[in-house]
Amino acid sequence: MTVDQVLERIRAIRDEAVTEASGAADADALEQVKVRFLGRKSELIAVLRGLRDLDPAARGRVGQEGNAAKTAIQDALTARADAVGSGPAEAAEDPTLPGVRPPVGHAHLISSTLDRLLDVFHGMGFSVARGPDVEDDYHNFEALNMPEDHPARDAQDTFFFSDRTLLRTHTSPVQIRVMETTPPPIRMVFPGRVYRRETPDATHSSEFHQLEILYVDRGVTMRDLKGALTYFAHQLFGDDLPVRFRPSYFPFVEPGAEVDIGCFGCRGTGCRICGQSGWIEILGSGMVHPSVFRHVGYDPEEVTGYAAGMGIERIAMLRHGVPDIRLFYENDVRFLTQF
């Protein structure tokens, strides 16, 4: 064919494609038009591939006309696609067909677990207080009976900004701030995000959430602590599970105790969940140390109190069978939609 004949054929292909695209009844028909006129085996593409066989003077004219035809066809396809939508013609035209319900979001598992914890403590008469994520050395360590040589103050465990400024390693500093400004009685819980230098694995994260509990008044005893935390454990995990208190050491309480519940997987016979012990640790607790009271201006001869703390992620993992703490932060919709 002569150059003029090639140009004429390109224009004919263009006109035919635009006409068929404009008359396509639905998305399927439109796709067929696209494949026929712009697919790898289409006549227009074959013409453009033959440009190398033309002399340089004609190559520019044919290439320009071919590209213009491709653009015109694509514009026609796009315009018709907006009209017919992405489904069959009958779906686009039938107003009686049901619509597509958009996905509905919901609270993250950490948020819903925290809400459940707060519900339990609200029912017991506790209010909520929050504090800053960036803390000073005094409130995070010293006022909580951790002197400068205490292992918990090691720089390898804490994110320091300077010698005296850091990301809080627990929510206990909020207890100190509240007691500094509030006379007893105090009955509060302190939720928040905390930070520690940890190597992430299935049970550890450098950023996680805690909930701490504080009750200070005249005559508060270990019996009050055991009663409140036993009630809490039964509300979260069921009142058919036993609860035990094991002596343990925490610098800001004396005496201190770990709180365990009977394993809900094996009912005490031993399994993978409880490490064959029959018990699962859920939180740490104890009677507030007298030196902590002295730091905030309370007289330990006049008032006593108990404190407790737990990891919110740990509670969520136990209640919902989550095997890896990293799942909470990976934003995998398949995981999140399960809850």
C-alpha positions as CSV (number, residue, x, y, z in Angstrom):
1,M,0.0,0.0,0.0
2,T,1.0,3.6,-0.6
3,V,1.5,6.0,2.2
4,D,-1.8,7.6,1.5
5,Q,-3.6,4.3,1.5
6,V,-2.1,3.5,4.9
7,L,-3.2,6.8,6.3
8,E,-6.7,6.2,4.9
9,R,-6.8,2.8,6.5
10,I,-5.8,4.2,9.9
11,R,-8.6,6.7,9.8
12,A,-11.1,4.0,8.8
13,I,-10.0,1.9,11.8
14,R,-10.3,4.9,14.1
15,D,-13.8,5.7,12.9
16,E,-15.0,2.1,13.1
17,A,-13.6,1.7,16.7
18,V,-15.1,5.0,17.9
19,T,-18.5,4.0,16.5
20,E,-18.4,0.5,18.1
21,A,-17.2,1.9,21.5
22,S,-20.0,4.5,21.6
23,G,-22.5,1.8,21.0
24,A,-21.2,-0.8,23.5
25,A,-24.0,-2.0,25.7
26,D,-22.0,-3.0,28.7
27,A,-18.5,-3.3,30.2
28,D,-18.0,-6.7,28.6
29,A,-18.8,-5.4,25.1
30,L,-16.6,-2.4,25.7
31,E,-13.7,-4.8,26.6
32,Q,-14.2,-6.7,23.4
33,V,-13.9,-3.4,21.4
34,K,-10.7,-2.5,23.3
35,V,-9.1,-5.9,22.5
36,R,-10.2,-5.8,18.9
37,F,-8.9,-2.3,18.1
38,L,-6.1,-1.8,20.6
39,G,-5.0,-5.3,21.5
40,R,-1.6,-6.7,20.6
41,K,-3.0,-8.5,17.5
42,S,-5.2,-5.6,16.3
43,E,-4.9,-4.2,12.8
44,L,-3.9,-0.7,14.1
45,I,-1.0,-2.1,16.2
46,A,0.1,-4.1,13.2
47,V,0.2,-1.0,11.0
48,L,2.3,0.9,13.6
49,R,4.7,-2.0,13.9
50,G,5.3,-1.7,10.2
51,L,6.6,1.8,10.5
52,R,10.2,0.5,10.3
53,D,9.6,-0.6,6.8
54,L,8.7,2.9,5.6
55,D,11.1,5.5,4.4
56,P,11.9,8.2,6.9
57,A,9.8,10.9,5.3
58,A,6.6,8.8,5.4
59,R,7.4,7.3,8.9
60,G,6.6,10.5,10.7
61,R,3.3,11.1,8.9
62,V,2.0,7.5,9.5
63,G,3.2,7.5,13.2
64,Q,1.5,10.7,13.9
65,E,-1.8,9.6,12.4
66,G,-1.6,6.2,14.2
67,N,-1.0,7.8,17.6
68,A,-3.9,10.2,17.0
69,A,-6.1,7.2,16.2
70,K,-5.1,5.4,19.4
71,T,-5.9,8.4,21.5
72,A,-9.3,8.9,19.8
73,I,-10.2,5.3,20.4
74,Q,-9.1,5.3,24.0
75,D,-11.0,8.5,24.7
76,A,-14.1,6.9,23.2
77,L,-13.7,3.8,25.4
78,T,-13.2,5.9,28.5
79,A,-16.3,8.0,27.8
80,R,-18.4,5.0,27.3
81,A,-17.0,3.2,30.3
82,D,-18.3,6.1,32.5
83,A,-21.7,5.7,31.0
84,V,-22.1,1.9,31.3
85,G,-20.2,1.4,34.6
86,S,-18.2,-1.7,35.5
87,G,-20.8,-4.3,35.4
88,P,-23.2,-5.9,32.9
89,A,-25.7,-3.6,31.2
90,E,-28.7,-5.0,33.0
91,A,-26.9,-4.4,36.4
92,A,-26.3,-0.8,35.5
93,E,-29.8,-0.2,34.2
94,D,-32.0,-2.1,36.7
95,P,-32.7,0.1,39.7
96,T,-34.5,-2.7,41.5
97,L,-31.3,-4.7,42.0
98,P,-29.8,-4.5,45.6
99,G,-26.9,-2.2,46.1
100,V,-23.4,-3.2,47.3
101,R,-23.1,-2.6,51.1
102,P,-19.7,-0.9,51.8
103,P,-17.5,-2.5,54.5
104,V,-18.2,-1.1,58.0
105,G,-15.2,-0.3,60.3
106,H,-15.0,-1.2,64.0
107,A,-12.8,-0.6,67.0
108,H,-9.3,-2.2,66.9
109,L,-8.9,-5.2,69.2
110,I,-6.7,-3.2,71.6
111,S,-9.3,-0.4,71.8
112,S,-12.2,-2.8,72.4
113,T,-10.1,-4.7,75.1
114,L,-9.3,-1.4,76.9
115,D,-13.0,-0.5,76.7
116,R,-13.9,-3.8,78.4
117,L,-11.3,-3.3,81.1
118,L,-12.5,0.3,81.8
119,D,-16.1,-1.0,82.0
120,V,-15.1,-3.4,84.7
121,F,-13.3,-0.8,86.8
122,H,-15.9,1.8,86.2
123,G,-18.4,-0.6,87.8
124,M,-16.1,-0.9,90.8
125,G,-16.0,2.9,91.3
126,F,-12.7,3.8,89.6
127,S,-12.3,6.9,87.5
128,V,-9.7,7.4,84.7
129,A,-6.6,9.6,84.5
130,R,-4.0,10.0,81.8
131,G,-0.6,11.5,81.6
132,P,2.2,12.5,79.1
133,D,4.1,9.9,77.1
134,V,7.3,12.0,77.5
135,E,8.3,11.8,81.2
136,D,11.1,13.1,83.4
137,D,13.4,10.8,85.4
138,Y,11.8,11.8,88.7
139,H,8.3,10.7,88.0
140,N,9.2,7.6,85.9
141,F,11.8,6.2,88.3
142,E,12.9,8.1,91.5
143,A,9.4,8.8,92.9
144,L,8.6,5.1,92.3
145,N,11.4,3.9,94.7
146,M,13.9,3.2,91.9
147,P,17.2,4.9,92.8
148,E,19.8,5.8,90.3
149,D,21.6,2.4,90.5
150,H,18.4,0.4,89.9
151,P,18.6,-2.0,86.9
152,A,15.3,-0.7,85.5
153,R,17.0,2.7,84.9
154,D,19.6,1.1,82.5
155,A,19.8,3.0,79.3
156,Q,19.6,-0.2,77.3
157,D,16.0,-0.7,78.5
158,T,14.7,2.9,78.1
159,F,14.4,5.4,75.3
160,F,16.2,8.5,76.7
161,F,16.0,12.0,75.1
162,S,18.5,13.3,77.7
163,D,19.8,12.3,81.1
164,R,16.5,13.4,82.7
165,T,13.9,13.1,79.8
166,L,12.6,9.8,78.4
167,L,9.7,8.0,76.9
168,R,7.8,6.5,79.9
169,T,8.4,2.8,80.5
170,H,5.1,2.3,82.3
171,T,2.0,4.3,83.3
172,S,3.0,4.4,87.0
173,P,4.2,8.1,86.6
174,V,0.6,9.1,86.2
175,Q,-0.1,7.7,89.7
176,I,2.6,10.0,91.1
177,R,1.3,13.0,89.2
178,V,-2.2,12.4,90.5
179,M,-1.1,11.8,94.1
180,E,1.0,15.0,94.0
181,T,-2.1,17.1,93.3
182,T,-5.0,15.1,94.8
183,P,-5.5,14.2,98.5
184,P,-6.8,10.7,99.3
185,P,-9.0,8.9,98.9
186,I,-8.0,8.1,95.3
187,R,-9.6,5.3,93.2
188,M,-8.3,5.5,89.7
189,V,-7.1,3.6,86.6
190,F,-4.4,4.8,84.3
191,P,-4.4,3.6,80.7
192,G,-1.8,4.5,78.1
193,R,1.0,3.7,75.7
194,V,4.4,2.8,77.0
195,Y,7.9,2.3,75.5
196,R,10.8,0.0,76.2
197,R,13.9,-1.1,74.3
198,E,12.8,-4.6,73.4
199,T,13.7,-6.8,70.5
200,P,10.3,-7.5,68.9
201,D,9.1,-11.1,68.9
202,A,5.9,-13.0,69.5
203,T,5.5,-11.7,73.0
204,H,7.5,-8.5,73.2
205,S,7.2,-5.1,71.5
206,S,9.1,-1.8,72.0
207,E,5.7,0.0,72.1
208,F,2.6,-1.4,73.8
209,H,-0.2,-0.4,76.2
210,Q,-0.7,-0.7,79.9
211,L,-3.5,-0.2,82.4
212,E,-2.6,0.5,86.0
213,I,-4.9,0.6,89.1
214,L,-4.5,2.7,92.2
215,Y,-6.6,2.8,95.4
216,V,-5.5,4.9,98.3
217,D,-7.4,5.6,101.5
218,R,-7.3,5.0,105.2
219,G,-7.3,1.3,106.2
220,V,-6.8,-0.2,102.7
221,T,-5.5,-3.8,103.1
222,M,-4.2,-6.7,101.1
223,R,-7.7,-8.2,101.5
224,D,-9.1,-5.2,99.5
225,L,-6.5,-5.8,96.7
226,K,-7.3,-9.6,96.5
227,G,-11.0,-8.9,96.5
228,A,-10.9,-6.3,93.7
229,L,-8.5,-8.2,91.5
230,T,-10.3,-11.5,91.9
231,Y,-13.5,-9.8,90.9
232,F,-11.7,-8.3,87.9
233,A,-10.3,-11.7,86.8
234,H,-13.6,-13.4,87.0
235,Q,-15.3,-10.6,85.0
236,L,-12.7,-11.0,82.2
237,F,-12.1,-14.7,82.1
238,G,-15.1,-16.3,83.9
239,D,-16.0,-16.9,87.5
240,D,-15.4,-20.6,87.2
241,L,-11.6,-20.2,87.0
242,P,-9.5,-20.1,90.2
243,V,-7.3,-17.1,91.0
244,R,-4.1,-17.2,93.0
245,F,-1.6,-14.6,94.3
246,R,2.1,-15.4,94.2
247,P,4.7,-13.4,96.2
248,S,6.8,-11.2,93.8
249,Y,9.0,-8.2,93.9
250,F,8.2,-4.8,92.5
251,P,10.2,-1.7,93.7
252,F,7.1,0.5,94.2
253,V,5.0,-2.0,96.3
254,E,5.6,-4.0,99.4
255,P,4.4,-6.7,99.6
256,G,4.1,-7.5,95.9
257,A,2.2,-10.3,94.2
258,E,1.7,-11.8,90.7
259,V,-1.9,-12.7,89.9
260,D,-2.6,-15.9,88.1
261,I,-5.8,-17.5,86.8
262,G,-6.4,-21.2,86.2
263,C,-5.7,-22.1,82.6
264,F,-8.8,-21.9,80.6
265,G,-7.3,-24.2,78.0
266,C,-6.6,-27.3,80.1
267,R,-8.4,-26.5,83.4
268,G,-5.3,-27.0,85.4
269,T,-4.0,-30.3,83.9
270,G,-1.2,-28.6,81.9
271,C,-1.1,-27.6,78.2
272,R,0.8,-25.4,75.7
273,I,-1.0,-22.2,76.7
274,C,0.0,-22.4,80.4
275,G,3.4,-24.0,79.8
276,Q,2.2,-27.2,81.5
277,S,1.8,-25.3,84.8
278,G,-2.0,-25.1,84.9
279,W,-1.8,-21.3,85.6
280,I,-1.6,-18.2,83.5
281,E,-0.1,-14.9,84.8
282,I,-2.3,-11.9,84.0
283,L,-0.9,-9.0,86.1
284,G,1.4,-7.7,88.9
285,S,0.2,-6.0,92.1
286,G,1.0,-5.1,95.6
287,M,0.5,-2.6,98.5
288,V,2.0,0.8,97.7
289,H,5.5,1.2,99.2
290,P,5.7,3.8,102.0
291,S,8.6,5.6,100.3
292,V,6.3,6.2,97.3
293,F,3.8,7.9,99.6
294,R,6.6,10.0,101.2
295,H,7.6,11.3,97.7
296,V,4.1,12.6,97.0
297,G,3.6,14.1,100.5
298,Y,1.3,11.4,101.9
299,D,1.9,10.1,105.5
300,P,2.3,6.3,105.3
301,E,1.2,6.1,108.9
302,E,-2.2,7.6,108.0
303,V,-3.0,6.1,104.6
304,T,-2.4,2.8,102.8
305,G,-3.2,1.7,99.2
306,Y,-2.8,-0.9,96.6
307,A,-1.6,-0.7,93.0
308,A,-1.7,-3.2,90.0
309,G,-0.7,-3.1,86.4
310,M,-1.3,-5.2,83.3
311,G,-0.4,-5.2,79.6
312,I,-3.5,-4.6,77.5
313,E,-2.1,-6.6,74.5
314,R,-1.5,-9.5,76.8
315,I,-5.1,-9.5,78.1
316,A,-6.3,-9.3,74.4
317,M,-4.0,-12.2,73.4
318,L,-5.3,-14.4,76.2
319,R,-9.0,-13.6,75.7
320,H,-8.9,-14.0,71.9
321,G,-6.2,-16.6,71.3
322,V,-3.9,-14.2,69.5
323,P,-0.5,-16.0,69.1
324,D,1.8,-13.0,68.2
325,I,1.8,-9.5,69.6
326,R,3.1,-8.1,66.2
327,L,-0.3,-8.9,64.6
328,F,-1.8,-5.9,66.5
329,Y,0.4,-3.5,64.5
330,E,0.7,-5.0,61.0
331,N,-2.7,-3.6,59.8
332,D,-3.6,-6.9,58.1
333,V,-7.3,-6.5,57.4
334,R,-7.7,-10.3,57.5
335,F,-6.7,-10.3,61.1
336,L,-8.5,-7.1,62.1
337,T,-11.9,-8.1,60.7
338,Q,-12.0,-11.2,62.9
339,F,-12.7,-9.1,65.9
